[in-house]
């Protein structure tokens, strides 16, 4: 019983770290894509406002929730 408990705790920690690393990586890729799109399109206005707004939309998106 003690071995099962150790396995469950260790598995939870490992899976949590994997989830956090995938979520961080996905967020950074999305941010880079937005920065590149803003530069290629030559959008008017403030770059940081565009990126901040896009990241807020990403936080509410289905893609983020599915990770």
Secondary structure, DSSP 8 states (H G I E B T S, - for coil): -HHHHHHHHHHHHHHHHHHHHHHHHHHHHHHHHHHHHHHHHT--S-HHHHHHHHHHHHHTSHHHHH-
